[in-house]
Amino acid sequence: MLENVDKTINAICDWIQQEISDNNNPIVITEAIKSLAELVSARGIN
């Protein structure tokens, strides 16, 4: 189960990096980063 969470975290990180490099909507990126932080926190990674 945690392997899937880790894969999801990595996929979201990759997506955010691509969105930033493409200079896309900062509001969407900000919300994605907040969601990622919550997922990482719930995963227990500090």
MDAnalysis code that builds the backbone (N, CA, C; Angstrom):
import MDAnalysis as mda
import numpy as np

u = mda.Universe.empty(138, n_residues=46, atom_resindex=np.repeat(np.arange(46), 3), trajectory=True)
u.add_TopologyAttr("name", ["N", "CA", "C"] * 46)
u.add_TopologyAttr("resid", np.arange(1, 47))
u.add_TopologyAttr("resname", ["MET", "LEU", "GLU", "ASN", "VAL", "ASP", "LYS", "THR", "ILE", "ASN", "ALA", "ILE", "CYS", "ASP", "TRP", "ILE", "GLN", "GLN", "GLU", "ILE", "SER", "ASP", "ASN", "ASN", "ASN", "PRO", "ILE", "VAL", "ILE", "THR", "GLU", "ALA", "ILE", "LYS", "SER", "LEU", "ALA", "GLU", "LEU", "VAL", "SER", "ALA", "ARG", "GLY", "ILE", "ASN"])
u.atoms.positions = np.array([
    [0.818, -1.204, 0.000],
    [0.000, 0.000, 0.000],
    [0.860, 1.265, 0.000],
    [1.881, 1.298, 0.851],
    [2.716, 2.493, 0.899],
    [3.493, 2.695, -0.396],
    [3.756, 1.610, -1.104],
    [4.435, 1.735, -2.395],
    [3.581, 2.551, -3.368],
    [2.275, 2.319, -3.349],
    [1.374, 3.085, -4.216],
    [1.337, 4.551, -3.806],
    [1.363, 4.813, -2.506],
    [1.374, 6.196, -2.019],
    [2.655, 6.877, -2.484],
    [3.771, 6.175, -2.354],
    [5.050, 6.745, -2.794],
    [5.054, 7.024, -4.290],
    [4.485, 6.130, -5.077],
    [4.393, 6.348, -6.524],
    [3.525, 7.567, -6.834],
    [2.442, 7.715, -6.081],
    [1.560, 8.866, -6.268],
    [2.280, 10.162, -5.920],
    [3.001, 10.159, -4.814],
    [3.771, 11.341, -4.413],
    [4.766, 11.703, -5.515],
    [5.478, 10.718, -6.027],
    [6.453, 10.984, -7.095],
    [5.783, 11.505, -8.360],
    [4.651, 10.937, -8.716],
    [3.935, 11.383, -9.912],
    [3.462, 12.828, -9.759],
    [2.963, 13.167, -8.591],
    [2.505, 14.543, -8.348],
    [3.692, 15.500, -8.391],
    [4.810, 15.100, -7.805],
    [6.016, 15.939, -7.869],
    [6.432, 16.193, -9.314],
    [6.435, 15.137, -10.115],
    [6.789, 15.286, -11.530],
    [5.826, 16.227, -12.239],
    [4.519, 16.067, -11.963],
    [3.507, 16.916, -12.592],
    [3.705, 18.380, -12.198],
    [3.941, 18.625, -10.909],
    [4.148, 20.004, -10.441],
    [5.373, 20.617, -11.111],
    [6.453, 19.867, -11.186],
    [7.664, 20.381, -11.828],
    [7.404, 20.730, -13.289],
    [6.641, 19.893, -13.973],
    [6.315, 20.167, -15.376],
    [5.441, 21.413, -15.499],
    [4.456, 21.534, -14.624],
    [3.583, 22.712, -14.649],
    [4.380, 23.988, -14.401],
    [5.321, 23.928, -13.477],
    [6.147, 25.100, -13.185],
    [7.018, 25.448, -14.395],
    [7.641, 24.442, -14.996],
    [8.510, 24.722, -16.143],
    [7.713, 25.204, -17.357],
    [6.437, 24.781, -17.451],
    [5.576, 25.250, -18.539],
    [4.943, 26.600, -18.229],
    [5.208, 27.100, -17.017],
    [4.697, 28.408, -16.584],
    [3.171, 28.453, -16.610],
    [2.555, 27.407, -16.105],
    [1.094, 27.313, -16.103],
    [0.481, 28.003, -14.890],
    [-0.811, 27.891, -14.752],
    [-1.613, 28.576, -13.749],
    [-1.049, 28.425, -12.338],
    [-0.574, 29.534, -11.745],
    [0.027, 29.447, -10.408],
    [-0.969, 29.029, -9.317],
    [-2.240, 29.331, -9.499],
    [-3.238, 28.944, -8.485],
    [-3.366, 27.421, -8.450],
    [-3.426, 26.797, -9.619],
    [-3.520, 25.335, -9.688],
    [-2.265, 24.706, -9.092],
    [-1.111, 25.254, -9.408],
    [0.150, 24.728, -8.887],
    [0.191, 24.862, -7.368],
    [-0.224, 26.008, -6.857],
    [-0.235, 26.232, -5.410],
    [-1.130, 25.229, -4.706],
    [-2.313, 25.002, -5.248],
    [-3.238, 24.039, -4.641],
    [-2.671, 22.619, -4.715],
    [-2.006, 22.293, -5.808],
    [-1.403, 20.969, -5.940],
    [-0.279, 20.790, -4.917],
    [0.497, 21.822, -4.688],
    [1.577, 21.761, -3.707],
    [1.004, 21.583, -2.302],
    [-0.066, 22.285, -1.991],
    [-0.717, 22.120, -0.682],
    [-1.218, 20.694, -0.510],
    [-1.836, 20.153, -1.534],
    [-2.340, 18.782, -1.475],
    [-1.196, 17.782, -1.333],
    [-0.111, 18.027, -2.049],
    [1.055, 17.161, -1.946],
    [1.611, 17.196, -0.525],
    [1.692, 18.379, 0.059],
    [2.195, 18.501, 1.426],
    [1.337, 17.702, 2.401],
    [0.035, 17.735, 2.211],
    [-0.857, 16.974, 3.086],
    [-0.628, 15.466, 2.900],
    [-0.449, 15.039, 1.670],
    [-0.207, 13.627, 1.394],
    [1.118, 13.176, 1.999],
    [2.148, 13.982, 1.843],
    [3.450, 13.645, 2.406],
    [3.355, 13.599, 3.930],
    [2.655, 14.551, 4.506],
    [2.475, 14.572, 5.956],
    [1.745, 13.324, 6.437],
    [0.696, 12.957, 5.737],
    [-0.062, 11.764, 6.108],
    [0.784, 10.501, 5.929],
    [1.702, 10.538, 4.979],
    [2.590, 9.399, 4.706],
    [3.612, 9.252, 5.834],
    [3.909, 10.357, 6.504],
    [4.859, 10.312, 7.618],
    [6.265, 10.668, 7.236],
    [6.427, 11.301, 6.083],
    [7.752, 11.748, 5.654],
    [7.953, 13.167, 6.158],
    [9.058, 13.393, 6.840],
    [9.315, 14.750, 7.380],
    [10.260, 15.509, 6.512],
])
